[in-house]
């Protein structure tokens, strides 16, 4: 089989590896498509991902420096057990079924959190069949969709709310569509015109380029000077978080979905933040608001997520389809020309 290997920061190759052994309960899956994460994966590609050198203690939930022997070291091969960051959104066809597998057969088209490689082996409880009416390549959006859906659950959107989504990458586009489904008036904000155009195509109510207008004042015009009922900050940039604080109505919540890497020294917690009593809350896919977790457990969220794949407009979110053999070029393009891409899909055939 063919795999991806990091030989160093920003150095990626495709190479051949031995077939993975098929364990009891697992299915062997021939990859058809896999989606590259332009956030988490790019941190790993550049060699600056925090989990390369630090990890969260499970008891204290504090991040600490890893001991030298536990730090990630090159080369890093996608088929290694701890290389979870080399792809986690895979659609493929089952080509072999192991012992004790239930509910799956050879030929089934399934989603898994599989790596970027031609063959993955996954336990049958960690995969699911894609809806028959769904174009298989659109299944690669499931991972980002669950992040977006979790953020919407954390935010508790109400019918008639004015909701702002700052940062219209893939997760931001998905949040905008989910907010629209929830009965909100949705405003998309991004400095890139191609992303604003995509938001227009899926009928987001208003779009603004923050480099061309004062978005906070535009929102006051829309809301009769109230401000936004909810703001999702998805870009992961502190300047955008400052803007979100100005956009939000008094005593409302900003849901911070982006990963704010490095020190945020330019974050302004005076003025509107202080006077308007703004709350900033983090949302990420591994947790959910405890007050609703008893109703929205993992199984229910997964079921709803699969249904949402059929309800959202996903085709225009794919900007590039690139053969797996050219994966190093795909990563380089995302790294050096991020303004030109939205979702890159690796194809296997």
Phi, psi and omega per residue, in radians:
X1 nan 2.823 3.114
X2 -1.850 2.438 -3.084
X3 -2.281 2.991 2.985
X4 -1.805 2.488 3.129
X5 -2.367 2.237 2.968
X6 -1.476 2.149 3.046
X7 -1.712 -0.140 3.115
X8 3.000 3.069 3.099
X9 -0.978 2.250 3.127
X10 1.069 0.383 3.098
X11 -2.196 1.970 -3.012
X12 -2.333 2.385 3.123
X13 -2.329 2.773 2.968
X14 -1.763 2.254 3.120
X15 -2.461 2.973 -3.098
X16 -1.675 2.429 3.097
X17 -2.353 2.865 3.113
X18 -1.196 2.613 3.097
X19 -1.033 2.512 3.111
X20 -1.277 2.458 3.045
X21 -1.194 2.523 3.139
X22 -1.679 1.977 -3.104
X23 -1.537 2.893 3.101
X24 -1.028 2.342 3.127
X25 1.526 -0.060 -3.077
X26 -1.763 2.755 2.973
X27 -2.021 2.463 3.020
X28 -1.610 2.244 -2.980
X29 -2.149 2.220 3.014
X30 -1.479 2.083 -3.108
X31 -1.130 2.415 3.016
X32 -1.920 -0.761 -3.132
X33 -2.570 2.606 2.941
X34 -2.551 2.509 -3.085
X35 -1.768 2.345 3.096
X36 -1.512 2.259 3.029
X37 -1.389 2.175 -3.110
X38 -1.469 -0.034 3.113
X39 -1.858 -1.412 -3.078
X40 -0.986 -0.819 -3.094
X41 -1.153 -0.597 -3.107
X42 -1.236 -0.528 3.027
X43 -1.081 -0.708 3.086
X44 -1.185 -0.742 3.139
X45 -1.010 -0.732 -3.117
X46 -1.390 -0.172 3.126
X47 1.396 0.317 -3.090
X48 -2.000 0.137 -3.109
X49 -1.096 2.308 -3.092
X50 -1.066 -0.536 -3.110
X51 -1.276 -0.074 3.022
X52 -1.238 -0.517 -3.037
X53 -2.238 -0.210 -3.106
X54 -2.349 2.721 3.118
X55 -2.591 2.726 -3.132
X56 -1.566 2.221 3.067
X57 -1.184 2.242 -3.034
X58 -1.175 -0.421 -3.121
X59 -1.572 -0.850 -3.108
X60 -1.493 -0.335 -3.047
X61 0.983 0.603 3.027
X62 -1.944 2.481 3.098
X63 -1.430 2.348 -3.127
X64 -2.310 2.721 3.054
X65 -1.141 2.379 3.072
X66 -1.299 2.594 2.979
X67 -1.087 2.637 -3.031
X68 -0.930 -0.688 -3.086
X69 -1.254 -0.265 -3.142
X70 -1.750 -0.094 3.115
X71 -1.234 2.585 3.141
X72 -1.169 2.308 -3.118
X73 -2.241 2.604 3.122
X74 -1.481 2.659 -0.071
X75 -1.297 2.681 3.110
X76 -2.090 2.088 -3.063
X77 -1.843 2.418 -3.068
X78 -1.060 -0.435 -3.096
X79 -1.456 -0.069 3.123
X80 -1.339 2.582 -2.999
X81 -1.018 -0.666 -3.029
X82 -1.675 0.177 -3.124
X83 -1.614 0.852 -3.070
X84 -1.095 -0.392 -3.040
X85 -1.463 0.076 3.076
X86 -1.795 1.067 3.101
X87 1.756 2.296 3.103
X88 -2.677 0.536 3.109
X89 -2.565 1.536 -2.947
X90 -2.134 2.373 2.990
X91 -2.048 2.275 -3.107
X92 -2.675 3.126 -3.138
X93 -1.980 2.277 3.117
X94 -1.189 2.215 3.126
X95 -2.004 -0.176 3.096
X96 -2.745 2.433 -3.129
X97 -2.023 2.208 -3.131
X98 -1.443 3.105 3.116
X99 -1.117 2.546 3.053
X100 1.193 0.306 3.067
X101 -1.453 2.339 -3.139
X102 -2.108 2.370 2.977
X103 1.488 0.072 -3.130
X104 -2.298 2.591 -3.140
X105 -2.377 2.812 3.039
X106 -0.998 2.335 -3.131
X107 1.774 -0.283 3.124
X108 -1.130 2.428 3.057
X109 -1.665 2.124 -2.975
X110 -2.314 2.747 2.984
X111 -1.776 2.507 2.993
X112 -2.595 2.842 2.999
X113 -1.483 0.935 -3.089
X114 -1.503 2.817 -3.087
X115 -1.392 2.996 3.002
X116 -1.372 1.567 3.069
X117 -2.824 2.824 -2.980
X118 -1.220 -0.476 -3.140
X119 -2.293 2.354 2.992
X120 -2.262 2.616 3.053
X121 -2.066 2.178 -3.070
X122 -2.365 2.519 3.055
X123 -1.128 2.497 -3.033
X124 -1.125 -0.349 3.104
X125 -1.417 -0.108 -3.112
X126 -1.969 0.293 3.074
X127 -2.303 2.881 3.013
X128 -2.590 2.671 3.102
X129 -1.316 2.399 3.082
X130 -1.308 2.584 3.062
X131 -0.979 2.433 -3.067
X132 -1.078 -0.537 -3.111
X133 -1.401 -0.086 -3.081
X134 -1.595 2.317 2.988
X135 -1.069 2.191 -3.021
X136 -0.912 -0.690 -3.077
X137 -1.102 -0.437 -3.132
X138 -1.262 -0.238 3.078
X139 -1.108 -0.355 -3.125
X140 -1.166 -0.242 3.134
X141 -1.402 -0.131 -3.027
X142 -1.004 -0.761 -3.102
X143 -1.053 -0.894 3.128
X144 -1.158 -0.577 3.120
X145 -1.098 -0.689 3.139
X146 -1.189 -0.585 3.035
X147 -1.119 -0.784 -3.140
X148 -1.132 -0.779 -3.121
X149 -1.102 -0.706 3.117
X150 -1.079 -0.699 3.120
X151 -1.116 -0.678 3.111
X152 -1.162 -0.704 3.080
X153 -1.091 -0.713 3.128
X154 -1.114 -0.456 -2.976
X155 -1.646 -0.365 3.073
X156 1.016 1.043 3.119
X157 -1.185 2.468 3.124
X158 -2.010 2.664 3.089
X159 -1.004 2.269 3.132
X160 1.621 -0.137 3.095
X161 -1.114 2.621 2.912
X162 -1.728 2.020 -3.040
X163 -2.023 2.278 3.105
X164 -1.878 2.331 3.057
X165 -2.017 1.958 -3.133
X166 -1.743 2.024 -3.072
X167 1.785 1.728 -3.030
X168 -1.850 0.793 2.859
X169 -1.237 -2.875 -3.065
X170 -1.053 -0.850 -3.116
X171 -1.103 -0.738 3.113
X172 -1.088 -0.727 3.100
X173 -1.085 -0.696 3.139
X174 -1.192 -0.732 3.093
X175 -1.062 -0.738 3.141
X176 -1.043 -0.747 3.125
X177 -1.188 -0.690 3.125
X178 -1.144 -0.700 3.111
X179 -1.097 -0.670 3.099
X180 -1.102 -0.753 3.095
X181 -1.092 -0.482 -3.102
X182 -1.393 -0.031 3.089
X183 1.665 0.286 -3.120
X184 -1.668 2.756 2.860
X185 -1.495 2.146 -2.944
X186 -1.971 2.342 3.095
X187 -2.056 2.179 3.098
X188 -1.778 2.428 -3.110
X189 -2.269 2.206 3.098
X190 -2.871 2.532 3.105
X191 -1.384 -0.121 -3.088
X192 -1.755 2.145 -3.069
X193 -1.139 -0.602 -3.126
X194 -1.125 -0.590 3.098
X195 -1.264 -0.658 3.075
X196 -1.108 -0.670 3.118
X197 -1.114 -0.700 3.110
X198 -1.104 -0.723 3.107
X199 -1.083 -0.662 3.086
X200 -1.113 -0.700 -3.106
X201 -1.065 -0.544 -3.137
X202 -1.713 0.298 2.965
X203 1.156 0.642 2.923
X204 -1.155 2.437 -2.907
X205 -1.137 -0.769 -3.129
X206 -2.449 2.552 3.035
X207 -2.348 2.486 -3.134
X208 -2.405 2.490 3.021
X209 -1.701 2.022 -3.066
X210 -1.169 -0.273 3.086
X211 -1.414 -0.173 -3.064
X212 -2.033 -0.208 -3.097
X213 -2.679 2.775 3.026
X214 -1.465 1.749 -3.025
X215 -1.085 -0.666 -3.129
X216 -1.031 -0.701 3.116
X217 -1.240 -0.626 3.076
X218 -1.093 -0.692 3.138
X219 -1.162 -0.639 3.092
X220 -1.112 -0.615 3.093
X221 -1.117 -0.738 -3.097
X222 -1.206 -0.563 -2.959
X223 -1.898 0.273 -3.121
X224 0.996 0.735 3.074
X225 1.285 0.156 3.116
X226 -1.289 -0.730 -2.916
X227 1.688 2.991 -3.080
X228 -1.266 2.469 3.090
X229 -1.256 -0.493 3.104
X230 -2.682 2.515 3.108
X231 -2.271 2.249 2.983
X232 -1.772 2.143 3.048
X233 -1.845 1.927 -2.961
X234 -1.971 -0.178 -3.017
X235 -1.323 -0.499 -3.091
X236 1.399 0.278 3.118
X237 -1.900 2.345 -3.081
X238 -1.141 -0.547 3.101
X239 -1.104 -0.661 3.098
X240 -1.214 -0.587 3.090
X241 -1.171 -0.681 3.034
X242 -1.041 -0.748 3.108
X243 -1.110 -0.696 3.127
X244 -1.062 -0.655 3.117
X245 -1.076 -0.693 3.125
X246 -1.247 -0.531 -3.091
X247 -1.290 -0.627 -2.978
X248 -1.209 2.535 3.026
X249 -1.232 2.766 3.095
X250 -0.981 2.490 3.087
X251 1.016 0.639 3.057
X252 -2.077 3.060 -3.003
X253 -1.976 2.343 2.937
X254 -1.704 2.174 3.081
X255 -1.650 1.959 -3.114
X256 -1.596 1.870 -3.081
X257 -1.727 -0.464 -3.108
X258 -1.246 2.813 3.086
X259 -1.702 1.955 -3.073
X260 -1.579 1.571 -3.067
X261 -1.400 2.440 3.116
X262 1.402 3.099 -3.136
X263 -1.211 2.469 -3.140
X264 -1.861 1.086 -3.000
X265 -1.186 -0.344 -3.104
X266 -1.636 0.107 3.137
X267 -1.207 2.217 -3.065
X268 -1.807 1.850 -3.133
X269 -1.844 0.550 3.011
X270 -1.969 -2.793 3.026
X271 0.827 -2.078 -3.040
X272 -1.046 -0.668 -3.138
X273 -1.017 -0.807 -3.089
X274 -1.312 -0.871 -3.043
X275 -1.217 -0.577 -3.081
X276 -1.693 0.067 3.046
X277 0.959 0.917 -3.097
X278 -1.424 2.438 3.039
X279 -1.856 2.336 3.035
X280 -1.959 2.162 -3.119
X281 -2.177 2.314 3.081
X282 -1.394 2.542 3.031
X283 -2.348 2.293 3.036
X284 -2.588 2.824 -2.822
X285 -1.225 -0.263 -3.077
X286 -1.571 -0.004 3.129
X287 -2.486 2.896 3.132
X288 -2.595 2.716 3.114
X289 -0.860 2.088 -3.089
X290 -0.995 -0.487 -3.077
X291 -1.216 -0.290 3.107
X292 -2.125 0.065 -3.069
X293 -1.127 -0.474 3.129
X294 -1.226 -0.378 3.136
X295 -1.700 -0.568 -3.097
X296 -1.982 1.201 3.104
X297 -1.320 3.094 -3.065
X298 -1.004 -0.753 -3.078
X299 -1.106 -0.747 -3.132
X300 -1.172 -0.744 -3.135
X301 -1.115 -0.700 3.108
X302 -1.099 -0.743 -3.134
X303 -1.096 -0.800 3.127
X304 -1.128 -0.697 3.130
X305 -1.031 -0.728 3.111
X306 -1.122 -0.686 3.097
X307 -1.146 -0.650 -3.113
X308 -1.150 -0.468 3.098
X309 -0.997 -0.511 -3.129
X310 -1.531 -0.279 -3.049
X311 -1.700 -0.399 -3.066
X312 -1.616 2.745 3.089
X313 -1.598 1.862 -2.968
X314 -1.967 -0.417 -3.004
X315 -1.001 -0.725 -3.053
X316 -1.373 -0.010 3.063
X317 -1.435 -0.286 3.121
X318 -1.482 2.040 -3.137
X319 -1.696 -0.485 -3.092
X320 -2.529 2.435 2.967
X321 -2.069 2.093 -2.994
X322 -2.260 2.286 3.113
X323 -1.011 2.527 -3.104
X324 -0.967 -0.634 3.134
X325 -1.061 -0.376 3.113
X326 -1.778 0.344 -3.118
X327 -0.960 -0.718 3.101
X328 -0.999 -0.651 3.110
X329 -1.197 -0.616 3.120
X330 -1.107 -0.805 3.121
X331 -1.102 -0.720 3.127
X332 -1.092 -0.686 3.124
X333 -1.123 -0.794 3.123
X334 -1.088 -0.692 -3.102
X335 -1.193 -0.798 -2.990
X336 -1.675 -0.391 -3.111
X337 -2.310 0.984 -3.056
X338 -1.100 -0.425 -3.116
X339 -1.236 -0.260 -3.068
X340 -1.647 -0.122 -3.026
X341 -2.187 2.691 2.987
X342 -2.098 -1.287 3.054
X343 -2.123 2.144 3.061
X344 -1.730 2.240 3.090
X345 -1.953 2.233 3.009
X346 -1.522 2.331 -3.117
X347 -1.919 2.553 -3.098
X348 -2.196 2.034 3.083
X349 -2.803 nan nan
